[in-house]
Amino acid sequence: MTNTLPSYFHLHLISDSTGETLTTIAKAAAVQYANMRPIEHVHPLIRTRRQLARVLTEIEQAPGIVLYTIVNAELIAEIERHCRHVKVPSLHVLMPIMQIFESYLGAPQTPIVAGQHVVDADYFRRIDALNFTMHHDDGRLPADLNQADIVLLGISRTSKTPTSIYLAQKGFKTTNLPLVPGIEIPKALTEPHSAFVVGLVASAERIAEIRRNRVQLLADRELGDYVDRSQIANEIAYSRRLFHKHGWPLIDVTRRSIEETAATIIKMLSDKDATATRDGATANGLPASEDG
């Protein structure tokens, strides 16, 4: 019998910031190797030689791939020197990207530790969006829909709340509304407003599975219709008819991650805004696009 158990390897992630960027990049690469599993050693906030020395000792004790995002030239040289000494591969993961920027822009980079976490207007916009979204979850629509950037509609268990929160983290004020056949949607949704309305659907099988897990978690035995596939199919058909009636775009989230769903919504909203800008320019007698 062939041994299909995954092999393991050590993966050292060294950052002078939180390590979030590095962890995301490493995960995207490691997942491509189905039969290999990384043992992650995350070393955040490494900014001095003393801090780095402890990390290098750990690398020597558990050799493996070393990825890092460090801006201090002395620390970079020390990492590279030590990795050559213990014969392990190392890579400054942002360096190839920065070299492309530098080549195209014709200007050297200005190293900034944790530059992506600088507190600026965009940071406060994301915090504001997150607060808005948390206060307008699960049917708690704002009094004025023009306050929202995005409204998500869908029957129970179509990932409305986690998608809303993810969109909020990207800076979009998002609210969501559960759809129930026989219960009218708020009149405000059908009246003029600036929010972008998107419908979420999923397969009856997927929704039934999620709902069964929820029922078991809550130990509730009185929710037969809630997990009945024929009833769920009726709910899905109702939501599809509603989206079609009002011309709201829909996304099937059956095989999509939260991140993929959110990215699709952001793309839809961007396309909508671009179309509105183009149509407005045309209406004012300007060319639809100016490429220079």
Buried (B, 14 or more C-beta within 10 A) or exposed (E): EEEEEEEEBBBBBBBBBBBBBBBEBBEEBBEEEEEEBBEBBBBBEBBEEEBBEEBBEEBEEBBBBBBBBBBBEEBBEBBBEBBEEEEBEBEBBBEEEBEEEEEEEEEEBEEEBBEEEEEEEEEEBBBEBBEBBEEBBEEEBBEEBEBBBBBBBBBBBBBBBEBBBBBBBBBBBBBBBBBBEEEEBEEBBEEEBEBBBBBBBBBBEBBBBBBEEBBEEEEEEEEEEBBBBEBBBBBBEBBEEBBEEEEBBBBBBEEBEBEEBBBBBBEBBEEEEEEEEBEEBEEEEEEEEEEE
